[in-house]
């Protein structure tokens, strides 16, 4: 869901231990390690609401049930003693017995969707991916709004096959008939939220054009912070032309060593 932090890395945590943490935060336990969940960002919640709505419509009249965070899933079915209890963003459970826990789902869901927020990429693509594979989650999607992608993992025998889609594609779930998720419209309407939250300009230290904001968002991580004079020079250069070729780069003179050209786009190299 969001950025994670270890707390007391030497302790083997259980679900019962988490319930004793009366600090107002939300936590997950994976292989006995404790992860604290920060609040999801605006885009995350916007996409989560839309996907949950589409799944709810699809599941009307069916035996499978859909859930969204915060809802605990105990993969070990040990109730309070589990070392693997997480809160997937969105998931579907078809086995009625797994839904009999008082405050938890007891056992692996059939379908899980995680929507990435800044800072949680590693956990969803590593610890959670391994946990879901080990417990035979039949299908797992990782939706990455920043990089406009949906990673679709489908269980075949003992391993996942993976297919990559654009977030603006209509993506069909492999394990259900006729379940197709389409978040293209809601994503495109709210993509500006990603740029506004991106670190290069989220402190509003100085004015930038929408063109430069989009360029920084597409080409730099959230850790990158550009200086005002640097932004001014970069924007002037980017405005010289839309499609670049070798001759155009050569004409940049002393600035040419700060750039590469890939598929007609000028890519800036940060030099500190």
C-alpha positions in Angstrom: 0.0 0.0 0.0 2.6 2.6 1.0 6.1 3.0 2.4 7.2 0.4 4.9 9.5 0.3 7.9 10.8 -2.5 10.1 10.2 -2.3 13.8 12.4 -4.3 16.1 14.0 -6.4 13.4 15.2 -9.1 15.9 11.7 -10.0 17.0 9.5 -12.7 15.3 6.1 -11.1 15.1 2.7 -12.6 15.2 -0.8 -11.2 14.5 -1.5 -11.1 18.2 1.6 -9.0 18.7 0.3 -6.5 16.1 -3.0 -6.2 17.9 -1.2 -5.0 21.0 0.4 -2.0 19.2 -2.0 0.7 20.2 -0.4 3.5 18.2 -3.0 4.2 15.5 -0.9 2.7 12.7 -1.6 -0.2 10.4 0.8 -3.1 10.1 1.5 -6.3 8.1 3.5 -9.3 9.2 5.5 -11.3 6.5 7.6 -14.2 7.6 7.6 -12.8 11.1 8.8 -9.3 10.1 6.7 -6.3 10.9 5.9 -3.7 8.2 4.2 -0.4 9.0 1.8 1.0 6.4 1.7 4.7 5.7 -1.4 6.4 4.3 -2.0 5.7 0.6 -1.9 8.6 -1.8 -4.7 10.2 -3.7 -4.2 8.2 -6.9 -3.9 5.0 -5.1 -7.3 5.5 -3.4 -8.9 6.7 -6.6 -7.9 3.6 -8.5 -8.7 1.3 -5.6 -12.3 2.6 -5.4 -12.8 2.3 -9.2 -11.4 -1.3 -9.3 -13.5 -2.3 -6.3 -16.6 -1.0 -7.9 -16.0 -2.9 -11.1 -15.3 -6.1 -9.2 -18.4 -5.7 -7.0 -20.6 -5.4 -10.1 -19.0 -8.5 -11.6 -19.5 -10.5 -8.4 -23.2 -9.8 -8.1 -25.0 -13.1 -7.7 -21.8 -15.1 -7.6 -20.4 -17.2 -4.7 -17.0 -15.5 -4.7 -16.8 -12.4 -2.5 -14.6 -9.2 -2.9 -12.8 -7.3 -0.2 -10.6 -4.2 0.1 -8.1 -3.0 2.7 -8.0 -2.7 5.6 -9.0 -6.4 5.9 -6.5 -8.9 7.4 -5.6 -12.1 5.5 -4.1 -14.9 7.6 -2.2 -17.1 5.2 -1.3 -19.7 7.9 -4.8 -20.0 9.3 -3.4 -19.7 12.8 -5.7 -16.9 13.9 -3.6 -14.8 16.3 -0.4 -16.9 16.1 0.2 -16.3 12.4 3.6 -15.0 11.2 2.0 -14.1 7.8 -0.9 -11.7 8.0 -1.3 -8.9 5.4 -3.8 -6.4 4.1 -4.0 -6.6 0.3 -5.5 -3.6 -1.4 -8.2 -5.6 -3.2 -8.9 -9.3 -3.3 -11.4 -12.0 -4.0 -12.1 -15.1 -2.0 -14.2 -18.0 -3.4 -13.9 -20.6 -0.6 -16.6 -20.0 1.9 -14.6 -21.7 4.7 -11.9 -19.1 4.4 -14.4 -16.4 5.1 -15.5 -17.8 8.4 -12.9 -15.9 10.5 -14.3 -13.3 12.9 -12.0 -10.5 11.8 -9.8 -12.2 9.2 -9.8 -14.2 6.0 -8.2 -17.6 6.9 -6.2 -18.8 3.9 -5.1 -17.5 0.5 -7.4 -15.4 -1.6 -7.9 -16.5 -5.2 -7.2 -13.1 -6.7 -5.2 -10.2 -5.3 -4.5 -6.7 -6.6 -1.9 -4.4 -5.1 -1.6 -0.8 -6.2 1.8 0.7 -5.7 2.4 3.9 -3.8 5.9 5.5 -3.5 8.1 3.4 -1.3 6.3 0.1 -1.4 7.5 -1.3 -4.7 10.1 -3.6 -3.2 7.7 -5.3 -0.7 4.9 -5.9 -3.3 7.4 -7.2 -5.9 9.4 -9.3 -3.5 8.1 -10.3 -0.1 4.5 -10.3 -1.1 5.1 -11.9 -4.4 6.9 -14.7 -2.7 4.2 -15.0 0.0 1.4 -15.2 -2.6 3.3 -17.7 -4.7 4.1 -19.9 -1.8 0.4 -20.0 -0.7 -0.8 -20.5 -4.3 -2.7 -17.3 -4.9 -4.1 -18.1 -8.3 -3.7 -14.6 -9.8 -1.9 -11.5 -8.6 -1.8 -8.0 -10.2 0.6 -5.3 -9.4 -0.7 -1.9 -10.6 2.0 0.8 -10.9 0.4 4.2 -11.6 3.8 6.0 -11.9 5.0 3.8 -14.7 1.6 3.2 -16.3 1.8 -0.6 -16.0 -0.2 -3.6 -14.8 1.9 -6.8 -14.0 -0.4 -9.8 -14.3 0.9 -12.9 -12.5 -1.0 -16.1 -13.1 -0.3 -19.4 -11.3 0.6 -22.3 -13.5 1.6 -25.4 -11.6 4.3 -24.2 -9.2 5.2 -20.8 -10.7 3.8 -17.6 -11.9 3.7 -16.6 -15.6 3.8 -12.9 -16.0 2.3 -10.6 -18.6 2.8 -6.8 -18.7 0.0 -4.4 -19.7 -0.4 -0.7 -19.9 -2.6 0.7 -17.2 -4.8 2.2 -20.0 -5.4 -1.3 -21.4 -8.5 -3.3 -20.6 -7.1 -6.3 -18.8 -9.0 -9.6 -18.4 -8.5 -11.7 -15.3 -7.2 -15.1 -16.2 -9.1 -17.1 -13.6 -12.6 -15.7 -14.0 -14.9 -15.6 -16.9 -15.6 -12.2 -18.3 -14.0 -10.2 -15.5 -12.3 -7.3 -17.3 -10.8 -4.3 -15.5 -10.8 -1.0 -17.3 -9.3 2.0 -15.4 -8.1 4.0 -18.4 -10.6 6.8 -18.0 -10.2 7.3 -14.3 -6.4 7.1 -14.6 -6.1 9.6 -17.4 -8.5 12.0 -15.6 -6.3 11.9 -12.4 -2.8 11.4 -13.8 -2.0 15.0 -12.8 -2.1 13.9 -9.2 1.0 11.8 -9.8 2.9 14.8 -11.1 1.8 17.0 -8.3 3.0 14.5 -5.7 6.3 13.9 -7.4 9.3 15.1 -5.4 11.0 17.3 -8.0 8.3 20.0 -7.6 6.0 19.0 -4.8 7.4 21.7 -2.4 6.3 24.5 -4.8 9.7 26.1 -4.4 9.4 27.8 -7.8 7.1 27.8 -10.7 7.4 25.3 -13.5 5.5 24.8 -16.7 3.3 21.7 -17.1 5.6 20.5 -19.9 8.7 20.5 -17.6 6.7 18.9 -14.7 5.6 16.1 -17.1 9.2 15.7 -18.3 10.6 15.4 -14.8 7.8 13.0 -13.7 8.5 10.7 -16.7 12.3 10.7 -16.4 13.2 11.0 -12.8 12.6 9.2 -9.5 10.8 10.9 -6.5 14.2 11.4 -4.9 15.4 13.8 -7.5 15.1 17.5 -6.7 16.0 20.0 -9.4 17.5 23.4 -8.7 15.7 26.5 -10.1 18.5 27.6 -12.4 18.8 24.0 -13.7 15.1 23.9 -14.4 15.2 27.1 -16.3 18.1 26.0 -18.5 16.5 22.5 -19.1 13.2 24.0 -20.0 14.8 26.4 -22.5 16.6 23.5 -24.2 13.5 21.3 -24.3 11.5 24.1 -25.9 14.0 24.3 -28.8 12.3 21.4 -30.6 10.0 18.5 -30.1 11.8 15.8 -32.1 15.6 15.6 -31.8 18.3 14.3 -34.1 22.0 14.2 -33.9 22.5 17.5 -35.6 20.2 19.1 -33.0 22.1 17.7 -30.1 25.4 18.9 -31.6 24.1 22.4 -31.7 23.7 22.4 -28.0 27.4 23.1 -27.7 28.8 22.7 -24.2 25.4 21.3 -23.0 25.5 18.4 -25.4 27.4 16.2 -22.9 24.5 16.6 -20.5 22.1 14.7 -22.8 21.4 11.5 -24.6 19.0 11.0 -27.4 16.7 8.0 -27.5 13.8 7.6 -30.0 13.9 11.3 -30.8 13.6 12.4 -27.1 16.3 14.3 -25.3 17.2 12.7 -22.0 18.9 14.8 -19.4 21.8 13.4 -17.4 22.0 14.8 -13.9 25.5 15.9 -13.0 26.2 16.7 -9.4 
